[in-house]
Amino acid sequence: MSKKSVRLALVGLLAAAGMFTVATPAAQAATRGYADCNQAGQVCMWEDGGAQGDNWVTRSGAKTGKWEIPAWNGDNEISSVLNATKYCLTLYSNDGWTGRTLTLRPHTYLPNMKTGYNFNDDAESYKLYSC
């Protein structure tokens, strides 16, 4: 077995064990920081407070609409939100735009949805609309 084959096998074992990850260009593009999201005028939602952790939602602020947060990609995991758009953003605690709501005015950042909002890890769907 060549050294290259041994290295590839080792990387595969470490990745399978969760000890090593390879960031693909698509994964790198999906992970947006606060500054990038704000500059691009987007809606971004992160798994952890302070715009940290996995960036589960990145939505252009170019148009209004309704969206679900995918079940395996952020559904019930959102802890911080940036609405850097010119629209209002309403988060819903259930799929299908139902349940409890939390509304953010344009150009609003909630770094910690635990404190004062009682909406941590609750968002399942959202909409952008003129307000």
C-alpha positions in Angstrom: 0.0 0.0 0.0 1.4 3.4 -1.0 1.9 6.3 1.4 -0.8 8.2 -0.4 -3.3 5.3 0.0 -2.5 5.1 3.7 -3.0 8.9 4.2 -6.3 8.8 2.3 -7.5 5.8 4.4 -6.5 7.6 7.6 -8.3 10.8 6.6 -11.4 8.6 5.8 -11.3 6.9 9.2 -10.9 10.2 11.0 -13.7 11.8 9.1 -16.0 8.9 9.8 -15.2 9.2 13.5 -16.0 12.8 13.4 -12.5 13.8 14.3 -11.7 15.5 10.9 -13.9 17.4 8.5 -13.2 18.5 5.0 -14.8 21.9 4.1 -15.9 21.8 0.5 -16.3 25.1 -1.3 -20.1 24.8 -1.0 -19.9 24.3 2.7 -17.5 27.3 3.1 -19.9 29.5 1.0 -22.9 28.4 3.2 -21.1 29.5 6.4 -21.5 33.2 6.5 -20.4 35.5 9.3 -22.3 38.5 10.6 -20.3 41.0 8.6 -20.8 39.1 5.3 -24.5 38.7 5.9 -25.0 42.3 6.9 -23.0 43.6 3.9 -25.0 41.4 1.5 -28.4 42.6 2.9 -29.5 39.0 3.8 -31.4 37.2 6.4 -29.0 34.8 8.3 -29.7 32.5 11.2 -27.2 30.7 13.3 -27.3 27.7 15.6 -25.6 29.5 18.5 -25.8 33.0 20.0 -23.6 35.8 18.7 -23.8 34.6 15.1 -21.7 31.6 15.9 -22.0 27.9 15.1 -23.6 26.5 12.0 -25.2 29.1 9.7 -28.5 27.2 8.9 -30.3 30.0 7.0 -28.9 32.5 4.4 -31.6 34.1 2.4 -31.3 37.0 -0.1 -33.2 40.1 0.9 -34.1 40.8 -2.7 -37.6 39.5 -2.5 -40.4 38.7 -0.1 -41.8 35.3 0.5 -42.3 32.4 2.9 -39.8 29.6 3.7 -39.5 26.5 5.8 -36.3 25.9 7.8 -35.3 22.4 6.7 -35.8 19.8 9.3 -32.2 18.5 9.3 -30.7 21.9 8.7 -31.6 24.2 11.5 -35.2 23.5 12.3 -35.5 24.1 16.1 -31.9 25.1 16.3 -31.8 28.8 15.7 -30.3 31.0 18.5 -29.3 34.2 16.7 -30.8 36.0 13.7 -29.7 39.0 11.5 -32.3 40.6 9.3 -30.2 42.9 7.2 -33.0 43.4 4.6 -35.4 46.3 4.0 -38.3 43.9 5.0 -39.9 42.7 8.2 -39.0 39.1 9.2 -41.4 36.9 11.2 -40.2 33.6 12.6 -42.8 31.0 13.4 -42.5 28.2 16.0 -44.2 25.7 13.7 -43.9 24.6 10.1 -46.4 26.1 7.8 -46.1 29.6 9.3 -48.2 28.8 12.4 -47.6 28.9 16.1 -45.9 31.5 18.2 -44.2 34.3 16.4 -41.2 36.7 16.7 -41.0 39.6 14.4 -37.8 41.6 13.5 -38.0 45.0 11.9 -35.6 45.7 9.0 -31.9 45.9 9.8 -32.3 44.2 13.2 -29.9 41.8 14.9 -30.8 39.4 17.7 -27.6 38.0 19.0 -29.2 35.8 21.7 -32.8 34.6 21.4 -32.7 33.0 24.9 -32.6 36.3 26.7 -35.7 38.4 26.7 -37.3 36.7 23.6 -38.0 33.1 24.8 -37.6 31.9 21.2 -34.4 30.0 21.4 -34.4 26.8 19.3 -38.0 27.4 18.3 -38.0 28.7 14.7 -39.3 26.3 12.1 -40.5 28.6 9.4 -40.3 32.3 8.5 -41.4 35.0 6.0 -40.1 38.3 4.7 -42.7 41.0 3.9 -43.2 44.7 3.5 -43.9 46.5 6.7 
